[in-house]
Amino acid sequence: MKALLVPAPFQAQGLLLSEASIFLIFRIIEEDCISGDS
């Protein structure tokens, strides 16, 4: 419910930040798996 109180621009920025963090996490996991296999 708190999200509804936040202005739209801040919501969009938060969404982009969360997507970027998820992307970075998957990149790190993939690099760990690749380095672990070799």
Secondary structure, 3 states (H helix, E strand, C coil): CHHHHCCHHHHHHHHHHHHHHHHHHHHHHHHHHHHHHC
